[in-house]
Amino acid sequence: VKHLKDFPILPGEIFKYKWTVTVEDGPTKSDPRCLTRYYSSFVNMERDLASGLIGPLLICYKESVDQRGNQ
């Protein structure tokens, strides 16, 4: 996100990202109950991936998980 480049997150700090997931982003009737995607940094791909700036992102039917994210 271009406007966030001016706000570096230093070691020990926390920043909360919020994604808006639409119905079109989620699984269809022919998909499994949850789809696996990933998030990553695109600032310096090689360095950022080696630093662990990548992770899973599960997009599930709302009815598939409880409030804690358990299926």
N, CA, C and O atoms as a Tripos MOL2 file, in Angstrom:
@<TRIPOS>MOLECULE
protein
  284   283    71     0     0
PROTEIN
NO_CHARGES

@<TRIPOS>ATOM
      1 N           0.8530   -1.1710    0.0000 N.3       1 VAL1
      2 CA          0.0000    0.0000    0.0000 C.3       1 VAL1
      3 C           0.8960    1.2310    0.0000 C.2       1 VAL1
      4 O           1.6410    1.4670    0.9510 O.2       1 VAL1
      5 N           0.8210    1.9830   -1.0350 N.am      2 LYS2
      6 CA          1.7570    3.0860   -1.2390 C.3       2 LYS2
      7 C           1.7490    4.0940   -0.0990 C.2       2 LYS2
      8 O           2.8150    4.5420    0.3240 O.2       2 LYS2
      9 N           0.5840    4.4610    0.4080 N.am      3 HIS3
     10 CA          0.5310    5.5010    1.4410 C.3       3 HIS3
     11 C           1.1060    5.0450    2.7790 C.2       3 HIS3
     12 O           1.3100    5.8800    3.6610 O.2       3 HIS3
     13 N           1.3720    3.7570    2.9620 N.am      4 LEU4
     14 CA          1.9510    3.2680    4.2140 C.3       4 LEU4
     15 C           3.4760    3.1960    4.1760 C.2       4 LEU4
     16 O           4.0930    2.9040    5.2000 O.2       4 LEU4
     17 N           4.0910    3.4500    3.0430 N.am      5 LYS5
     18 CA          5.5490    3.3710    2.9320 C.3       5 LYS5
     19 C           6.2500    4.3800    3.8350 C.2       5 LYS5
     20 O           7.3960    4.1590    4.2280 O.2       5 LYS5
     21 N           5.5830    5.4810    4.1710 N.am      6 ASP6
     22 CA          6.1820    6.5090    5.0160 C.3       6 ASP6
     23 C           6.1110    6.1740    6.4970 C.2       6 ASP6
     24 O           6.6010    6.9480    7.3200 O.2       6 ASP6
     25 N           5.5180    5.0490    6.8560 N.am      7 PHE7
     26 CA          5.3440    4.6690    8.2490 C.3       7 PHE7
     27 C           6.0220    3.3250    8.5130 C.2       7 PHE7
     28 O           5.3480    2.2970    8.5750 O.2       7 PHE7
     29 N           7.3370    3.3210    8.6690 N.am      8 PRO8
     30 CA          8.0130    2.0380    8.9190 C.3       8 PRO8
     31 C           7.6020    1.4490   10.2620 C.2       8 PRO8
     32 O           7.3450    2.1760   11.2210 O.2       8 PRO8
     33 N           7.5450    0.1400   10.3160 N.am      9 ILE9
     34 CA          7.2380   -0.5810   11.5520 C.3       9 ILE9
     35 C           8.5620   -1.1080   12.0750 C.2       9 ILE9
     36 O           9.1660   -2.0000   11.4780 O.2       9 ILE9
     37 N           9.0000   -0.5630   13.1700 N.am     10 LEU10
     38 CA         10.3000   -0.9090   13.7280 C.3      10 LEU10
     39 C          10.2300   -2.1940   14.5380 C.2      10 LEU10
     40 O           9.1470   -2.5900   14.9690 O.2      10 LEU10
     41 N          11.3710   -2.8570   14.7540 N.am     11 PRO11
     42 CA         11.3850   -4.0800   15.5680 C.3      11 PRO11
     43 C          10.7250   -3.8350   16.9260 C.2      11 PRO11
     44 O          10.9920   -2.8340   17.5930 O.2      11 PRO11
     45 N           9.8660   -4.7640   17.3160 N.am     12 GLY12
     46 CA          9.1570   -4.6590   18.5890 C.3      12 GLY12
     47 C           7.8520   -3.8940   18.5010 C.2      12 GLY12
     48 O           7.0650   -3.9110   19.4470 O.2      12 GLY12
     49 N           7.6030   -3.2220   17.3870 N.am     13 GLU13
     50 CA          6.3550   -2.4880   17.2170 C.3      13 GLU13
     51 C           5.3020   -3.3860   16.5730 C.2      13 GLU13
     52 O           5.6190   -4.4200   15.9850 O.2      13 GLU13
     53 N           4.0710   -2.9750   16.6940 N.am     14 ILE14
     54 CA          2.9440   -3.7330   16.1430 C.3      14 ILE14
     55 C           2.1510   -2.8170   15.2220 C.2      14 ILE14
     56 O           1.9250   -1.6450   15.5250 O.2      14 ILE14
     57 N           1.7390   -3.3700   14.1040 N.am     15 PHE15
     58 CA          0.8600   -2.6550   13.1880 C.3      15 PHE15
     59 C          -0.2190   -3.6220   12.7560 C.2      15 PHE15
     60 O           0.0800   -4.7550   12.3770 O.2      15 PHE15
     61 N          -1.4470   -3.2010   12.8050 N.am     16 LYS16
     62 CA         -2.5690   -4.0700   12.4550 C.3      16 LYS16
     63 C          -3.0630   -3.7100   11.0540 C.2      16 LYS16
     64 O          -3.4780   -2.5810   10.7930 O.2      16 LYS16
     65 N          -3.0070   -4.6970   10.1630 N.am     17 TYR17
     66 CA         -3.5500   -4.5420    8.8220 C.3      17 TYR17
     67 C          -4.9610   -5.0940    8.8130 C.2      17 TYR17
     68 O          -5.2530   -6.0850    9.4810 O.2      17 TYR17
     69 N          -5.8260   -4.4560    8.0620 N.am     18 LYS18
     70 CA         -7.2080   -4.9150    7.9620 C.3      18 LYS18
     71 C          -7.5410   -5.0830    6.4830 C.2      18 LYS18
     72 O          -7.4160   -4.1520    5.6870 O.2      18 LYS18
     73 N          -7.9680   -6.2960    6.1410 N.am     19 TRP19
     74 CA         -8.3780   -6.5870    4.7750 C.3      19 TRP19
     75 C          -9.8980   -6.6150    4.7130 C.2      19 TRP19
     76 O         -10.5570   -7.1080    5.6280 O.2      19 TRP19
     77 N         -10.4400   -6.0920    3.6470 N.am     20 THR20
     78 CA        -11.8630   -6.2170    3.3770 C.3      20 THR20
     79 C         -12.0210   -7.3600    2.3830 C.2      20 THR20
     80 O         -11.4990   -7.3080    1.2690 O.2      20 THR20
     81 N         -12.7420   -8.3830    2.7980 N.am     21 VAL21
     82 CA        -12.9410   -9.5600    1.9550 C.3      21 VAL21
     83 C         -14.3790   -9.5290    1.4520 C.2      21 VAL21
     84 O         -15.3210   -9.4980    2.2440 O.2      21 VAL21
     85 N         -14.5390   -9.5390    0.1470 N.am     22 THR22
     86 CA        -15.8740   -9.5250   -0.4430 C.3      22 THR22
     87 C         -16.3140  -10.9540   -0.7710 C.2      22 THR22
     88 O         -15.5120  -11.8860   -0.7140 O.2      22 THR22
     89 N         -17.5560  -11.1120   -1.1050 N.am     23 VAL23
     90 CA        -18.0880  -12.4210   -1.4910 C.3      23 VAL23
     91 C         -17.3070  -12.9680   -2.6840 C.2      23 VAL23
     92 O         -17.0600  -14.1720   -2.7660 O.2      23 VAL23
     93 N         -16.9210  -12.0980   -3.5990 N.am     24 GLU24
     94 CA        -16.1710  -12.5190   -4.7830 C.3      24 GLU24
     95 C         -14.7880  -13.0710   -4.4270 C.2      24 GLU24
     96 O         -14.2350  -13.8730   -5.1790 O.2      24 GLU24
     97 N         -14.2270  -12.6540   -3.2960 N.am     25 ASP25
     98 CA        -12.9160  -13.1410   -2.8560 C.3      25 ASP25
     99 C         -12.9920  -14.5310   -2.2460 C.2      25 ASP25
    100 O         -11.9940  -15.2500   -2.2050 O.2      25 ASP25
    101 N         -14.1590  -14.9060   -1.7790 N.am     26 GLY26
    102 CA        -14.3050  -16.1580   -1.0470 C.3      26 GLY26
    103 C         -14.5590  -17.3600   -1.9300 C.2      26 GLY26
    104 O         -14.6170  -17.2580   -3.1550 O.2      26 GLY26
    105 N         -14.7120  -18.5060   -1.2740 N.am     27 PRO27
    106 CA        -14.9530  -19.7450   -2.0130 C.3      27 PRO27
    107 C         -16.3200  -19.7460   -2.7000 C.2      27 PRO27
    108 O         -17.2760  -19.1410   -2.2150 O.2      27 PRO27
    109 N         -16.3890  -20.4320   -3.8270 N.am     28 THR28
    110 CA        -17.6600  -20.6260   -4.5160 C.3      28 THR28
    111 C         -18.2380  -21.9700   -4.0870 C.2      28 THR28
    112 O         -17.6160  -22.6970   -3.3130 O.2      28 THR28
    113 N         -19.4000  -22.2950   -4.5750 N.am     29 LYS29
    114 CA        -20.0370  -23.5680   -4.2080 C.3      29 LYS29
    115 C         -19.2000  -24.7750   -4.6360 C.2      29 LYS29
    116 O         -19.2920  -25.8370   -4.0210 O.2      29 LYS29
    117 N         -18.3960  -24.6260   -5.6690 N.am     30 SER30
    118 CA        -17.5730  -25.7490   -6.1340 C.3      30 SER30
    119 C         -16.1930  -25.7980   -5.4620 C.2      30 SER30
    120 O         -15.4190  -26.7230   -5.7090 O.2      30 SER30
    121 N         -15.8840  -24.8100   -4.6140 N.am     31 ASP31
    122 CA        -14.6020  -24.7680   -3.8950 C.3      31 ASP31
    123 C         -14.7160  -25.4640   -2.5410 C.2      31 ASP31
    124 O         -15.8210  -25.7260   -2.0660 O.2      31 ASP31
    125 N         -13.5740  -25.7620   -1.9190 N.am     32 PRO32
    126 CA        -13.6090  -26.2260   -0.5270 C.3      32 PRO32
    127 C         -14.1600  -25.1130    0.3710 C.2      32 PRO32
    128 O         -14.3250  -23.9790   -0.0770 O.2      32 PRO32
    129 N         -14.4410  -25.4330    1.6190 N.am     33 ARG33
    130 CA        -15.0180  -24.4510    2.5480 C.3      33 ARG33
    131 C         -14.0890  -23.2720    2.8040 C.2      33 ARG33
    132 O         -14.5530  -22.1730    3.1040 O.2      33 ARG33
    133 N         -12.7830  -23.4890    2.6880 N.am     34 CYS34
    134 CA        -11.7980  -22.4150    2.8750 C.3      34 CYS34
    135 C         -10.8140  -22.4070    1.7080 C.2      34 CYS34
    136 O         -10.4100  -23.4600    1.2150 O.2      34 CYS34
    137 N         -10.4380  -21.2160    1.2780 N.am     35 LEU35
    138 CA         -9.4070  -21.0520    0.2570 C.3      35 LEU35
    139 C          -8.1370  -20.5440    0.9300 C.2      35 LEU35
    140 O          -8.2050  -19.7470    1.8660 O.2      35 LEU35
    141 N          -6.9990  -20.9950    0.4640 N.am     36 THR36
    142 CA         -5.7260  -20.5370    1.0000 C.3      36 THR36
    143 C          -5.1030  -19.5470    0.0260 C.2      36 THR36
    144 O          -4.9130  -19.8460   -1.1530 O.2      36 THR36
    145 N          -4.7950  -18.3880    0.5320 N.am     37 ARG37
    146 CA         -4.0630  -17.3590   -0.2090 C.3      37 ARG37
    147 C          -2.8350  -17.0130    0.6270 C.2      37 ARG37
    148 O          -2.5780  -17.6640    1.6400 O.2      37 ARG37
    149 N          -2.0880  -16.0170    0.2280 N.am     38 TYR38
    150 CA         -0.9470  -15.5920    1.0370 C.3      38 TYR38
    151 C          -0.8390  -14.0720    1.0070 C.2      38 TYR38
    152 O          -1.3210  -13.4050    0.0910 O.2      38 TYR38
    153 N          -0.1980  -13.5590    2.0250 N.am     39 TYR39
    154 CA          0.1450  -12.1440    2.0200 C.3      39 TYR39
    155 C           1.6630  -12.0470    2.0350 C.2      39 TYR39
    156 O           2.3490  -12.9280    2.5530 O.2      39 TYR39
    157 N           2.1760  -10.9720    1.4650 N.am     40 SER40
    158 CA          3.6200  -10.7590    1.4500 C.3      40 SER40
    159 C           3.8940   -9.2910    1.1930 C.2      40 SER40
    160 O           2.9960   -8.5210    0.8510 O.2      40 SER40
    161 N           5.1350   -8.9250    1.3630 N.am     41 SER41
    162 CA          5.5820   -7.5680    1.0800 C.3      41 SER41
    163 C           6.1080   -7.5180   -0.3480 C.2      41 SER41
    164 O           6.7390   -8.4640   -0.8210 O.2      41 SER41
    165 N           5.8490   -6.4270   -1.0190 N.am     42 PHE42
    166 CA          6.3610   -6.2430   -2.3760 C.3      42 PHE42
    167 C           7.3340   -5.0730   -2.4460 C.2      42 PHE42
    168 O           7.6230   -4.5610   -3.5280 O.2      42 PHE42
    169 N           7.8410   -4.6510   -1.2840 N.am     43 VAL43
    170 CA          8.7880   -3.5380   -1.2460 C.3      43 VAL43
    171 C          10.1500   -4.0000   -1.7400 C.2      43 VAL43
    172 O          10.7120   -3.4130   -2.6650 O.2      43 VAL43
    173 N          10.6800   -5.0490   -1.1260 N.am     44 ASN44
    174 CA         11.9480   -5.6540   -1.5360 C.3      44 ASN44
    175 C          11.7390   -7.1560   -1.3800 C.2      44 ASN44
    176 O          12.0630   -7.7310   -0.3410 O.2      44 ASN44
    177 N          11.1990   -7.7830   -2.4130 N.am     45 MET45
    178 CA         10.7250   -9.1700   -2.3190 C.3      45 MET45
    179 C          11.7620  -10.1250   -1.7330 C.2      45 MET45
    180 O          11.4510  -10.8730   -0.8070 O.2      45 MET45
    181 N          12.9740  -10.1140   -2.2490 N.am     46 GLU46
    182 CA         13.9880  -11.0660   -1.7920 C.3      46 GLU46
    183 C          14.2840  -10.8780   -0.3040 C.2      46 GLU46
    184 O          14.2740  -11.8470    0.4550 O.2      46 GLU46
    185 N          14.5430   -9.6610    0.1120 N.am     47 ARG47
    186 CA         14.8520   -9.3810    1.5140 C.3      47 ARG47
    187 C          13.6360   -9.6430    2.4050 C.2      47 ARG47
    188 O          13.7550  -10.2590    3.4640 O.2      47 ARG47
    189 N          12.4730   -9.1720    1.9700 N.am     48 ASP48
    190 CA         11.2780   -9.2870    2.8010 C.3      48 ASP48
    191 C          10.8470  -10.7350    2.9880 C.2      48 ASP48
    192 O          10.4380  -11.1140    4.0860 O.2      48 ASP48
    193 N          10.9300  -11.5500    1.9430 N.am     49 LEU49
    194 CA         10.5870  -12.9670    2.0890 C.3      49 LEU49
    195 C          11.5720  -13.6670    3.0160 C.2      49 LEU49
    196 O          11.1720  -14.4910    3.8380 O.2      49 LEU49
    197 N          12.8570  -13.3440    2.8870 N.am     50 ALA50
    198 CA         13.8700  -13.9360    3.7660 C.3      50 ALA50
    199 C          13.6840  -13.4900    5.2120 C.2      50 ALA50
    200 O          14.1190  -14.1770    6.1360 O.2      50 ALA50
    201 N          13.0370  -12.3350    5.4100 N.am     51 SER51
    202 CA         12.7900  -11.8150    6.7580 C.3      51 SER51
    203 C          11.4960  -12.3520    7.3560 C.2      51 SER51
    204 O          11.1770  -12.0570    8.5080 O.2      51 SER51
    205 N          10.7520  -13.1320    6.5870 N.am     52 GLY52
    206 CA          9.5150  -13.7120    7.1000 C.3      52 GLY52
    207 C           8.2740  -12.8890    6.8420 C.2      52 GLY52
    208 O           7.2400  -13.1280    7.4660 O.2      52 GLY52
    209 N           8.3470  -11.9290    5.9410 N.am     53 LEU53
    210 CA          7.1790  -11.1030    5.6520 C.3      53 LEU53
    211 C           6.2810  -11.7770    4.6180 C.2      53 LEU53
    212 O           6.0140  -11.2340    3.5460 O.2      53 LEU53
    213 N           5.8340  -12.9560    4.9680 N.am     54 ILE54
    214 CA          4.9190  -13.7340    4.1420 C.3      54 ILE54
    215 C           4.1510  -14.6500    5.0830 C.2      54 ILE54
    216 O           4.6800  -15.0840    6.1060 O.2      54 ILE54
    217 N           2.9210  -14.9370    4.7400 N.am     55 GLY55
    218 CA          2.1510  -15.8290    5.5950 C.3      55 GLY55
    219 C           0.8510  -16.2460    4.9480 C.2      55 GLY55
    220 O           0.4440  -15.6750    3.9360 O.2      55 GLY55
    221 N           0.1890  -17.2500    5.5310 N.am     56 PRO56
    222 CA         -1.0620  -17.7460    4.9650 C.3      56 PRO56
    223 C          -2.2240  -16.8120    5.2670 C.2      56 PRO56
    224 O          -2.2460  -16.1160    6.2820 O.2      56 PRO56
    225 N          -3.1650  -16.8200    4.3750 N.am     57 LEU57
    226 CA         -4.3970  -16.0660    4.5310 C.3      57 LEU57
    227 C          -5.5180  -17.0100    4.1240 C.2      57 LEU57
    228 O          -5.6240  -17.3800    2.9550 O.2      57 LEU57
    229 N          -6.3490  -17.4010    5.0720 N.am     58 LEU58
    230 CA         -7.4590  -18.3100    4.7890 C.3      58 LEU58
    231 C          -8.7360  -17.5060    4.6200 C.2      58 LEU58
    232 O          -9.0630  -16.6570    5.4500 O.2      58 LEU58
    233 N          -9.4510  -17.7790    3.5460 N.am     59 ILE59
    234 CA        -10.7380  -17.1400    3.2960 C.3      59 ILE59
    235 C         -11.7750  -18.2520    3.2990 C.2      59 ILE59
    236 O         -11.7840  -19.1120    2.4180 O.2      59 ILE59
    237 N         -12.6530  -18.2230    4.3040 N.am     60 CYS60
    238 CA        -13.6110  -19.3140    4.5190 C.3      60 CYS60
    239 C         -15.0440  -18.8100    4.4250 C.2      60 CYS60
    240 O         -15.3160  -17.6210    4.5910 O.2      60 CYS60
    241 N         -15.9590  -19.7440    4.1530 N.am     61 TYR61
    242 CA        -17.3700  -19.4280    4.3050 C.3      61 TYR61
    243 C         -17.5820  -18.9640    5.7320 C.2      61 TYR61
    244 O         -17.0080  -19.5340    6.6600 O.2      61 TYR61
    245 N         -18.3890  -17.9490    5.9190 N.am     62 LYS62
    246 CA        -18.6230  -17.3990    7.2480 C.3      62 LYS62
    247 C         -19.1070  -18.4710    8.2180 C.2      62 LYS62
    248 O         -18.7290  -18.4610    9.3900 O.2      62 LYS62
    249 N         -19.9230  -19.3770    7.7500 N.am     63 GLU63
    250 CA        -20.4860  -20.4250    8.6060 C.3      63 GLU63
    251 C         -19.4820  -21.5320    8.9140 C.2      63 GLU63
    252 O         -19.7680  -22.4020    9.7370 O.2      63 GLU63
    253 N         -18.3220  -21.5200    8.2780 N.am     64 SER64
    254 CA        -17.3480  -22.6010    8.4320 C.3      64 SER64
    255 C         -16.4930  -22.4820    9.6810 C.2      64 SER64
    256 O         -15.8950  -23.4680   10.1120 O.2      64 SER64
    257 N         -16.4230  -21.2950   10.2710 N.am     65 VAL65
    258 CA        -15.5540  -21.0850   11.4320 C.3      65 VAL65
    259 C         -16.3040  -20.3530   12.5380 C.2      65 VAL65
    260 O         -17.2580  -19.6180   12.2840 O.2      65 VAL65
    261 N         -15.8450  -20.5710   13.7820 N.am     66 ASP66
    262 CA        -16.4330  -19.8370   14.8980 C.3      66 ASP66
    263 C         -15.6980  -18.5040   15.0690 C.2      66 ASP66
    264 O         -14.8400  -18.1600   14.2550 O.2      66 ASP66
    265 N         -16.0300  -17.7580   16.1190 N.am     67 GLN67
    266 CA        -15.4330  -16.4370   16.3250 C.3      67 GLN67
    267 C         -13.9300  -16.4970   16.5620 C.2      67 GLN67
    268 O         -13.2310  -15.5040   16.3580 O.2      67 GLN67
    269 N         -13.4310  -17.6450   16.9880 N.am     68 ARG68
    270 CA        -11.9960  -17.8020   17.2180 C.3      68 ARG68
    271 C         -11.2600  -18.3020   15.9750 C.2      68 ARG68
    272 O         -10.0370  -18.4420   15.9910 O.2      68 ARG68
    273 N         -11.9990  -18.5700   14.9050 N.am     69 GLY69
    274 CA        -11.3840  -19.0460   13.6750 C.3      69 GLY69
    275 C         -11.2570  -20.5510   13.5930 C.2      69 GLY69
    276 O         -10.5880  -21.0660   12.6960 O.2      69 GLY69
    277 N         -11.8910  -21.2760   14.5190 N.am     70 ASN70
    278 CA        -11.8420  -22.7430   14.5090 C.3      70 ASN70
    279 C         -12.9180  -23.2930   13.5930 C.2      70 ASN70
    280 O         -14.0550  -22.8210   13.5910 O.2      70 ASN70
    281 N         -12.5410  -24.3100   12.8040 N.am     71 GLN71
    282 CA        -13.5380  -24.9530   11.9380 C.3      71 GLN71
    283 C         -14.3760  -25.9130   12.7250 C.2      71 GLN71
    284 O         -15.2710  -26.5510   12.1690 O.2      71 GLN71
@<TRIPOS>BOND
     1     1     2 1
     2     2     3 1
     3     3     4 2
     4     3     5 am
     5     5     6 1
     6     6     7 1
     7     7     8 2
     8     7     9 am
     9     9    10 1
    10    10    11 1
    11    11    12 2
    12    11    13 am
    13    13    14 1
    14    14    15 1
    15    15    16 2
    16    15    17 am
    17    17    18 1
    18    18    19 1
    19    19    20 2
    20    19    21 am
    21    21    22 1
    22    22    23 1
    23    23    24 2
    24    23    25 am
    25    25    26 1
    26    26    27 1
    27    27    28 2
    28    27    29 am
    29    29    30 1
    30    30    31 1
    31    31    32 2
    32    31    33 am
    33    33    34 1
    34    34    35 1
    35    35    36 2
    36    35    37 am
    37    37    38 1
    38    38    39 1
    39    39    40 2
    40    39    41 am
    41    41    42 1
    42    42    43 1
    43    43    44 2
    44    43    45 am
    45    45    46 1
    46    46    47 1
    47    47    48 2
    48    47    49 am
    49    49    50 1
    50    50    51 1
    51    51    52 2
    52    51    53 am
    53    53    54 1
    54    54    55 1
    55    55    56 2
    56    55    57 am
    57    57    58 1
    58    58    59 1
    59    59    60 2
    60    59    61 am
    61    61    62 1
    62    62    63 1
    63    63    64 2
    64    63    65 am
    65    65    66 1
    66    66    67 1
    67    67    68 2
    68    67    69 am
    69    69    70 1
    70    70    71 1
    71    71    72 2
    72    71    73 am
    73    73    74 1
    74    74    75 1
    75    75    76 2
    76    75    77 am
    77    77    78 1
    78    78    79 1
    79    79    80 2
    80    79    81 am
    81    81    82 1
    82    82    83 1
    83    83    84 2
    84    83    85 am
    85    85    86 1
    86    86    87 1
    87    87    88 2
    88    87    89 am
    89    89    90 1
    90    90    91 1
    91    91    92 2
    92    91    93 am
    93    93    94 1
    94    94    95 1
    95    95    96 2
    96    95    97 am
    97    97    98 1
    98    98    99 1
    99    99   100 2
   100    99   101 am
   101   101   102 1
   102   102   103 1
   103   103   104 2
   104   103   105 am
   105   105   106 1
   106   106   107 1
   107   107   108 2
   108   107   109 am
   109   109   110 1
   110   110   111 1
   111   111   112 2
   112   111   113 am
   113   113   114 1
   114   114   115 1
   115   115   116 2
   116   115   117 am
   117   117   118 1
   118   118   119 1
   119   119   120 2
   120   119   121 am
   121   121   122 1
   122   122   123 1
   123   123   124 2
   124   123   125 am
   125   125   126 1
   126   126   127 1
   127   127   128 2
   128   127   129 am
   129   129   130 1
   130   130   131 1
   131   131   132 2
   132   131   133 am
   133   133   134 1
   134   134   135 1
   135   135   136 2
   136   135   137 am
   137   137   138 1
   138   138   139 1
   139   139   140 2
   140   139   141 am
   141   141   142 1
   142   142   143 1
   143   143   144 2
   144   143   145 am
   145   145   146 1
   146   146   147 1
   147   147   148 2
   148   147   149 am
   149   149   150 1
   150   150   151 1
   151   151   152 2
   152   151   153 am
   153   153   154 1
   154   154   155 1
   155   155   156 2
   156   155   157 am
   157   157   158 1
   158   158   159 1
   159   159   160 2
   160   159   161 am
   161   161   162 1
   162   162   163 1
   163   163   164 2
   164   163   165 am
   165   165   166 1
   166   166   167 1
   167   167   168 2
   168   167   169 am
   169   169   170 1
   170   170   171 1
   171   171   172 2
   172   171   173 am
   173   173   174 1
   174   174   175 1
   175   175   176 2
   176   175   177 am
   177   177   178 1
   178   178   179 1
   179   179   180 2
   180   179   181 am
   181   181   182 1
   182   182   183 1
   183   183   184 2
   184   183   185 am
   185   185   186 1
   186   186   187 1
   187   187   188 2
   188   187   189 am
   189   189   190 1
   190   190   191 1
   191   191   192 2
   192   191   193 am
   193   193   194 1
   194   194   195 1
   195   195   196 2
   196   195   197 am
   197   197   198 1
   198   198   199 1
   199   199   200 2
   200   199   201 am
   201   201   202 1
   202   202   203 1
   203   203   204 2
   204   203   205 am
   205   205   206 1
   206   206   207 1
   207   207   208 2
   208   207   209 am
   209   209   210 1
   210   210   211 1
   211   211   212 2
   212   211   213 am
   213   213   214 1
   214   214   215 1
   215   215   216 2
   216   215   217 am
   217   217   218 1
   218   218   219 1
   219   219   220 2
   220   219   221 am
   221   221   222 1
   222   222   223 1
   223   223   224 2
   224   223   225 am
   225   225   226 1
   226   226   227 1
   227   227   228 2
   228   227   229 am
   229   229   230 1
   230   230   231 1
   231   231   232 2
   232   231   233 am
   233   233   234 1
   234   234   235 1
   235   235   236 2
   236   235   237 am
   237   237   238 1
   238   238   239 1
   239   239   240 2
   240   239   241 am
   241   241   242 1
   242   242   243 1
   243   243   244 2
   244   243   245 am
   245   245   246 1
   246   246   247 1
   247   247   248 2
   248   247   249 am
   249   249   250 1
   250   250   251 1
   251   251   252 2
   252   251   253 am
   253   253   254 1
   254   254   255 1
   255   255   256 2
   256   255   257 am
   257   257   258 1
   258   258   259 1
   259   259   260 2
   260   259   261 am
   261   261   262 1
   262   262   263 1
   263   263   264 2
   264   263   265 am
   265   265   266 1
   266   266   267 1
   267   267   268 2
   268   267   269 am
   269   269   270 1
   270   270   271 1
   271   271   272 2
   272   271   273 am
   273   273   274 1
   274   274   275 1
   275   275   276 2
   276   275   277 am
   277   277   278 1
   278   278   279 1
   279   279   280 2
   280   279   281 am
   281   281   282 1
   282   282   283 1
   283   283   284 2
@<TRIPOS>SUBSTRUCTURE
     1 VAL1         2 RESIDUE 1 A VAL
     2 LYS2         6 RESIDUE 1 A LYS
     3 HIS3        10 RESIDUE 1 A HIS
     4 LEU4        14 RESIDUE 1 A LEU
     5 LYS5        18 RESIDUE 1 A LYS
     6 ASP6        22 RESIDUE 1 A ASP
     7 PHE7        26 RESIDUE 1 A PHE
     8 PRO8        30 RESIDUE 1 A PRO
     9 ILE9        34 RESIDUE 1 A ILE
    10 LEU10       38 RESIDUE 1 A LEU
    11 PRO11       42 RESIDUE 1 A PRO
    12 GLY12       46 RESIDUE 1 A GLY
    13 GLU13       50 RESIDUE 1 A GLU
    14 ILE14       54 RESIDUE 1 A ILE
    15 PHE15       58 RESIDUE 1 A PHE
    16 LYS16       62 RESIDUE 1 A LYS
    17 TYR17       66 RESIDUE 1 A TYR
    18 LYS18       70 RESIDUE 1 A LYS
    19 TRP19       74 RESIDUE 1 A TRP
    20 THR20       78 RESIDUE 1 A THR
    21 VAL21       82 RESIDUE 1 A VAL
    22 THR22       86 RESIDUE 1 A THR
    23 VAL23       90 RESIDUE 1 A VAL
    24 GLU24       94 RESIDUE 1 A GLU
    25 ASP25       98 RESIDUE 1 A ASP
    26 GLY26      102 RESIDUE 1 A GLY
    27 PRO27      106 RESIDUE 1 A PRO
    28 THR28      110 RESIDUE 1 A THR
    29 LYS29      114 RESIDUE 1 A LYS
    30 SER30      118 RESIDUE 1 A SER
    31 ASP31      122 RESIDUE 1 A ASP
    32 PRO32      126 RESIDUE 1 A PRO
    33 ARG33      130 RESIDUE 1 A ARG
    34 CYS34      134 RESIDUE 1 A CYS
    35 LEU35      138 RESIDUE 1 A LEU
    36 THR36      142 RESIDUE 1 A THR
    37 ARG37      146 RESIDUE 1 A ARG
    38 TYR38      150 RESIDUE 1 A TYR
    39 TYR39      154 RESIDUE 1 A TYR
    40 SER40      158 RESIDUE 1 A SER
    41 SER41      162 RESIDUE 1 A SER
    42 PHE42      166 RESIDUE 1 A PHE
    43 VAL43      170 RESIDUE 1 A VAL
    44 ASN44      174 RESIDUE 1 A ASN
    45 MET45      178 RESIDUE 1 A MET
    46 GLU46      182 RESIDUE 1 A GLU
    47 ARG47      186 RESIDUE 1 A ARG
    48 ASP48      190 RESIDUE 1 A ASP
    49 LEU49      194 RESIDUE 1 A LEU
    50 ALA50      198 RESIDUE 1 A ALA
    51 SER51      202 RESIDUE 1 A SER
    52 GLY52      206 RESIDUE 1 A GLY
    53 LEU53      210 RESIDUE 1 A LEU
    54 ILE54      214 RESIDUE 1 A ILE
    55 GLY55      218 RESIDUE 1 A GLY
    56 PRO56      222 RESIDUE 1 A PRO
    57 LEU57      226 RESIDUE 1 A LEU
    58 LEU58      230 RESIDUE 1 A LEU
    59 ILE59      234 RESIDUE 1 A ILE
    60 CYS60      238 RESIDUE 1 A CYS
    61 TYR61      242 RESIDUE 1 A TYR
    62 LYS62      246 RESIDUE 1 A LYS
    63 GLU63      250 RESIDUE 1 A GLU
    64 SER64      254 RESIDUE 1 A SER
    65 VAL65      258 RESIDUE 1 A VAL
    66 ASP66      262 RESIDUE 1 A ASP
    67 GLN67      266 RESIDUE 1 A GLN
    68 ARG68      270 RESIDUE 1 A ARG
    69 GLY69      274 RESIDUE 1 A GLY
    70 ASN70      278 RESIDUE 1 A ASN
    71 GLN71      282 RESIDUE 1 A GLN
